[in-house]
Amino acid sequence: MKKILSYILTPVYLLIFGLLLLTFHPVQVVTRWIWGYPVRKKAVDIMNFGLLYTLRILGTRITFKGLEKIPANRPLIIVANHQSTLDIPAVIVGFRKNHPKFISKIELGKGIPSISYNLRHGGSVLIDRKNPRQSVKDILMLGKHIEENNYAACIFPEGTRSKDGKLKPFMPAGIASLIKTAPSALIVPFAIDGNHELMKNGYFPMTLGVHLKLTAFDPIDPKGMDSAVLAQTIEDMIRKELGQSPIPNPSPK
């Protein structure tokens, strides 16, 4: 019965998902043109609230934890695991007061209503993985942007989505680049648990009754910390939250 319901309810959710993207694309264009960033951002927040919470159509329970620990008026670097495209609305909704910006691949900068426009005009950076030198420059610019405005930057240091939910090793380079130009930023580890289960079959059919758990850890002041040690520390924290065993260090030869 549950499987039959998933085939019935998934198209309902996807229809609303698509309508939200199509509706808020012109809303973003108009609000940016007339009122600028603050009003356009409110429209983006509303859209992502809709993208996230209409998952309840699928029986999804959504639990945020730890957001009360997050300071305002301080640049943040949100370091999260990556399970699906639905991670983005969760970050935007949870950290909306901190104006989260993203490091995304350049391919996402066009062709997707609302999402591509927001990435291009909302302060995020679109990096070309074939041009690592330019990518580093763009990430450094993002660090400077959040430092100057007390915004947040979100980075997924696994480098790609984990479709089965198993955490991939965290790469420290992006975190190090952000810290370099945002020296007053605090690091906020953020564990996303459930999106891989929700989308284990892709967008159709989506899984019913998933509990999406979104956990923000205590902020970390990275001053004086080695970036590789920092990345490993955050990986271990998130891995523990997900109930996954740490990857053993290779034995010295």
Buried (B, 14 or more C-beta within 10 A) or exposed (E): EEEEBBEEBBEEBBEBBEEBBEBBBEBBBEBBEEEEBEBBBEBBBBBBBBBBEBBEBBBBEBEBBBBEEBEEEBBBBBBBBBBBBBBBBBBBBBBBEBBBBBBBEBEBBEEBBBBBBBBBBBBBBBBEEEEEEEBBBBBBEBBBBBBEEBBBBBBBBBBEBBBEBEBBEBBBBBBBBBBBBBEEBBBBBBBBBBBBBBBBEEEEBBBBEBEBBBBBBEBBEBEEBEBBEBBBBBBBBBBEBBEBEEEEEEEEE
